[in-house]
Amino acid sequence: MSGPELEGGTAVTVAGEAGIGDPVLWHEAECGGYAADLRFWEQLALAGEGPVLDLGAGSGRVSLHLARRGLEVIAVDNDPLLIEALRTKAAAEGLRVASIAGDVRELGGVPLSVATVIAPMQLLHLMGGPEGRARVLEGLLSVIEPGGCLHAALLADMPALGSFKPEPMPDVRESEGMWVHASIPAAVEIDEGGLDIVRHRQLVSPDGTLTEEYNVIRLERLEPDLLEAEAESLGWEVLERTPVGETEDHVASVIVSLRAPGAPS
């Protein structure tokens, strides 16, 4: 990726690498405020009538919402700091949310049995291509009940090739020590393999010192038709899709739904 035009001395980090500030607060600033999809996850989870596995759960945006509605939830994320934040929030509210710090591509053989699996926030765009997605889909077949469902959010439409600058509306979080984390959309760069979302992160210390960096998240190109074809080749049954409309801050998405083999006839 060519990246935005950076001022001298400004760091560039990629998602998953160490950077400035608190990773939990950055996650919550950039992802925690999204709520347009919550009613869909709630409806799909309730229809499953059993435990729900939340993939890429982060600090609990969806897991805690479902647990507040009486659902049994198991949250998985590869970042131990986000899982710890989720556990702290759940304990503060008296919610029962089981959690696992681990890679969602390594669930095969984990002793779980769930009725429904959800993958919000375009998680499957981050799996490292067809091989990574196959590991997810195959592993889930060992933990989901026969006839259980996987629901995964994808980008509804991949934008045309090129670059554009989003509206610069910052997402802000403050910590108890008065550290301010401000994340400003800087650019979106699209190529044949996917897109890079660039955010300008500004960290302000209690004494007013400003530190900044650019953070990049890479979303692989993945159309719903392709995911459904990959899933069918592994034995999943394709179900009806659920559209999720765009908001002022988030593009439209579509929830692809799949049923595991072995459903009662």
Stockholm file with secondary structure:
# STOCKHOLM 1.0

chainA/1-265         MSGPELEGGTAVTVAGEAGIGDPVLWHEAECGGYAADLRFWEQLALAGEGPVLDLGAGSGRVSLHLARRGLEVIAVDNDPLLIEALRTKAAAEGLRVASIAGDVRELGGVPLSVATVIAPMQLLHLMGGPEGRARVLEGLLSVIEPGGCLHAALLADMPALGSFKPEPMPDVRESEGMWVHASIPAAVEIDEGGLDIVRHRQLVSPDGTLTEEYNVIRLERLEPDLLEAEAESLGWEVLERTPVGETEDHVASVIVSLRAPGAPS
#=GR chainA/1-265 SS CCCCCCCTTCEEEETTSCCSSCHHHHHHHHHTTCCTTHHHHHHHHHHHCSCEEEETCTTTHHHHHHHHTTCCEEEEESCHHHHHHHHHHHHHHTCCEEEEESCGGGCTTCSCCEEEEEECTTGGGGSCHHHHHHHHHHHHTTTEEEEEEEEEEEESSCCCSEEECCCCCCEEEECTTCCEEEEEEEEEEEETTEEEEEEEEEEECTTCCEEEEEEEEEEECCCHHHHHHHHHHTTCEECCCEEECCCSSSCCEEEEEEECSCCCC
#=GC SS_cons         CCCCCCCTTCEEEETTSCCSSCHHHHHHHHHTTCCTTHHHHHHHHHHHCSCEEEETCTTTHHHHHHHHTTCCEEEEESCHHHHHHHHHHHHHHTCCEEEEESCGGGCTTCSCCEEEEEECTTGGGGSCHHHHHHHHHHHHTTTEEEEEEEEEEEESSCCCSEEECCCCCCEEEECTTCCEEEEEEEEEEEETTEEEEEEEEEEECTTCCEEEEEEEEEEECCCHHHHHHHHHHTTCEECCCEEECCCSSSCCEEEEEEECSCCCC
//
